[in-house]
Every structure is written in structure tokens, then in C-alpha cells.
């Protein structure tokens, strides 16, 4: 394997890692949004329960 092939392979790996990072960041954001929604629902349900 010559230097150019090694460089190309490293660039491919870097590109895949960048894509994976973007995907993880997107999924993390989606999870945070869902946690916020669930938390609001829990608060509403607790309020309803304690009003009884």
C-alpha cells in the first residue's frame, strides 16, 4: 500500500466517522425532545393525580 492509498483510506474513515457523528448528534437531539415531551406529560399527570 503506497502513501496515497493510505491517505485515501484514512480520508474514507474520517468521512464515515463524521457521518456517524452527525447521525449520533441528530439522534441525541431527538431523544432530548422526546424526554422533554415525556417530562411535560408526567408533570400534567402528577398535577391531575394530586388534584383528586
C-alpha positions in Angstrom: 0.0 0.0 0.0 1.5 3.3 -1.0 1.2 6.6 0.7 -1.7 7.8 -1.5 -3.7 4.6 -0.8 -3.2 5.0 2.9 -4.2 8.7 2.7 -7.3 7.7 0.8 -8.2 5.1 3.3 -7.8 7.5 6.2 -9.9 10.1 4.4 -12.6 7.4 3.9 -12.5 6.5 7.6 -12.7 10.2 8.6 -15.7 10.7 6.3 -17.5 7.7 7.8 -16.8 8.9 11.3 -18.1 12.4 10.5 -21.3 10.9 9.1 -21.7 8.7 12.2 -21.1 11.7 14.5 -23.8 13.7 12.6 -26.2 10.8 13.0 -25.5 10.4 16.7 -26.0 14.2 17.2 -29.3 14.0 15.4 -30.5 11.0 17.4 -29.4 12.7 20.6 -31.4 15.8 19.8 -34.4 13.6 19.0 -34.1 11.9 22.4 -33.8 15.2 24.2 -37.0 16.4 22.5 -38.8 13.2 23.5 -37.6 13.4 27.1 -38.9 17.0 27.3 -42.3 15.8 26.0 -42.4 12.9 28.4 -41.5 15.1 31.3 -44.3 17.6 30.5 -46.7 14.7 30.3 -45.6 13.4 33.7 -46.0 16.8 35.3 -49.5 17.1 33.8 -50.4 13.6 35.1 -49.0 14.3 38.5 -51.0 17.6 38.7 -54.1 15.7 37.8 -53.5 13.0 40.4 -52.8 15.4 43.2 -55.9 17.5 42.4 -58.1 14.5 43.3 
